[in-house]
Amino acid sequence: MGSQVDALNVAGRVRRATTGLYLVGQWMLPLAVWGVSATGIAAIGMSTLLWGLCLVASMLLMAHQAWTVDRRERTGPGTATAAAD
C-alpha cells in the first residue's frame, strides 16, 4: 500500500486520509481481536467492524486514485521504460 501511494502521486488530504485510515485499521483490528480473547469483553469485539471499515475505506480511496490518475502523472516503481542494451 505504501509504495502505491508514492507511485500514484497521492498528495494532500487524500494521502493523509488513506495512510491514516490504513494505519488505524491495520493496528486496531488485531488489537481488538486480541483484547476480546484476553479480557472476554464482547463490547471490544464490536469495534472490529469500525476498524475493518477503516481498512476498506483506505483501499477504496486508493482504488479511486488508481482508476482516475492520468498515466502521465504516475511516477515511481514500474513506470520507467526498459533500456535497450
C-alpha positions, 0 to 999 in steps of 0.5 A: 500500500505504501509504495502505491501511494508514492507511485500514484502521486497521492498528495494532500488530504487524500494521502493523509486520509488513506495512510491514516485510515490504513494505519488505524485499521491495520493496528486496531483490528488485531488489537481488538481481536486480541483484547476480546480473547484476553479480557472476554469483553464482547463490547471490544469485539464490536469495534472490529467492524469500525476498524475493518471499515477503516481498512476498506475505506483506505483501499477504496480511496486508493482504488479511486486514485488508481482508476482516475490518475492520468498515466502521465502523472504516475511516477515511481516503481514500474513506470520507467521504460526498459533500456535497450542494451 
